[in-house]
Amino acid sequence: MSVTETGESRRIDEREYRALCRTFAEREIAPRWAEADSAAEFPRAFYEAAAQAGFVGVTFPPALGGAGLGCTEEAVFLEEASRVNPNFAVAILVQYVAGSVLARFGTAEQRRLAADNAAGKCLLALTLTEPGAGNDIQAVATTARRDGDAWVLNGLKAFITLGGVADVLLVLARTDSDRGRAGMTFFAVDRDTPGIVTTKMGTWVNRPAPTYKVAFDDARVPDTRRLTAGFRELMEAFNRERILVAARWLGHMQHALDWAVRYARERHQFGRPIGSYQSIAFQLAQAHVDVEATRRLTYHAARRWDDGVPLAELILDVSSAKLFATQAVVRVTQTALHVAGGWGVTDELPAMRMALDALVAPVTVGSWEIQLRAIARRMGLPCD
């Protein structure tokens, strides 16, 4: 494939790369969808296969087993994976975000964890959210106290994707209560460390990528596992993650639209396909507009990120893409459910599962209100 240099990353032919991603998704993900959803368990073999195919650690430098590519290529893979199953895609999305923190801000030892992640040997979980600190990440209460050559962690995290199956937890903890956001630090913590207990949370969504509570009770972590990254680096990671979240939901809504169009052509009522009725056709036409608008917003933000545009200038693009994608995926999947009619609520069609999975979109990585606030502020409208 042809490769060019732009900004801080390399670029390859996007059409060729997309074809590789689609082939992988259809071969490796599709056969595991129904089984993993029913079992509500993450099939680690998928992560290992994705790593072996080169789709994990995409942005890592070659020295860490990566390809030195950019956010755009990550978005392409997540879109194509989500067209098969958005919950498999979110597991890789977590690897992209957590892995990039290790690769960019870790010590030489910590960067070896990133290399293992790219090789399929170290599944990561981003361990940030707490019962009392969702959107308000500055309210993180988990503490890390220095004790000789180690740190002692105490606290409770919640809604941690893969938290109970990951090899390493990338934990945000408060090391200095007097320094506010400056007193927060990341730690790369082995999940089997004594003092760590994980509990699966019952949810209606993300079933093949389960969500956990992670409790820390005097869990000792070597100082060598303390990263230099803190709140500022987290905000950068969050904004990149929002682009990737938009790509995830883009793939999901494209899948829902494709399915609904096929069904509208095949399902007959009153002697003709239901898609020939204006009431159905117009809904699907509107869904197409939602999908295409999401695609343009998402890849515009991803390419500007790869071009090295300063974060302060990117936030408007990032929040716009994330907001629109998470609104549109709800509309599109509800349209698919409506087109399915009464059959949509049965397990004989995928419409209800697609609609249920989409319901988590509005509250992931910053709610609609958080994105609207960011957009308004960039428009010169302080709304605090």
Phi, psi and omega in degrees: 000147179287143183232134175232160178255136177206136181057232181258005185227167176267155176235142174240170180300117188293324180294319178294318180295318179298321179297320177296317180297317182294318179299315179298313183299316183289328181277318189261326185269313187308316182294342184261356189301296188297317182297314182291324179294318180294320182280343185053041179232147179274122178280100183303333180302331178293314178300315181296320179293320178296321178294314180298330179276356177089015183263002173250144182071030184305320184268355179295151174292158180305330180297337178256014179086011180263185182251356180066026180270196188233188179299326180299316180291325174298317180297320179299313181298316182294322177299312183292321177295322181290336177294341175263312178197119183292338183280329170294320182298321183294331177296320178285326176303317177299320179296320179300313185286309181295318180297322181292327177295316178296315184293325185271324189241000182277162172286178179302319179294318181290329178292337175293330174296322177296319178297319177296324178298315179295332182273357180086016185251356185214094178284132185252154172227129178277115192246085188241304190296144178232162180306326180252010182217084176266267175296329181274075185293340178290348180270011178307129184249350177299131185247153173231116183251131181289133178218093183066235181264022180221171174238142181251118184260136175220138178149183182225127174253155181218160180059042183264107179297127180069012186302330182266357182236349181291154175279322183228133176260126175267101193256131172265122182225158180268117181263343181212105184292344182271353186252011177059226182294336179286347181264026179248143183216148174272145172230138174264104192246127174296132184297331181274014176298133176305138181099358177251127178233128179248142181226124181292137178263137177282119179226162177269352186231171178055035187298318178283355174233076191301155181252143186227156160268142179232115182256136177246122180232092183054045177280121184269128182235128180300148179299335179294346179261009176270125181273164174277351182281145177217220187297317182298315179293328177296318180297322176296316179296320179300316183291322175294320179299326180295325175295316182291325175297319178299320179295320177302311182287333174300312179298321181295316182287330175296318177298315181297318179294314179302316180296314183296322179295315178300315182296320181295333177281329186268327184282124181251138171219138181056035171085008179206162180299141181295336178290348178277352176274135184302323183298327178274315183300320182291324177297318180289326176296319177295322178297322177300317179297318177301316181296312183291323177295318177299316180301315183291318178296318184294310184283336172297314179295317182297317182289324176293324175300312181293335179281358177082021178297133181304145185303322181301328179276340185273338189302322179298316179294316183296310182293325178296316180296314182294316181298309184295318181300317184284340171280315185294322183295329176293316180297314185293317181289329174293324175298315179299319179295319180295318179298325180291340179065213182298329178294341183295335182269002176264166177272010176278343176236156182273003189299314182294320179297318179298318181291319179297314181300328182287340186292341178280344186306315185297342186244009180267136175051049179100116183293173176307317183296323178296318179292320179296322177297315180297319180294314181299318180296322179289342176272003181081026182240080179299125188234024179282000000 
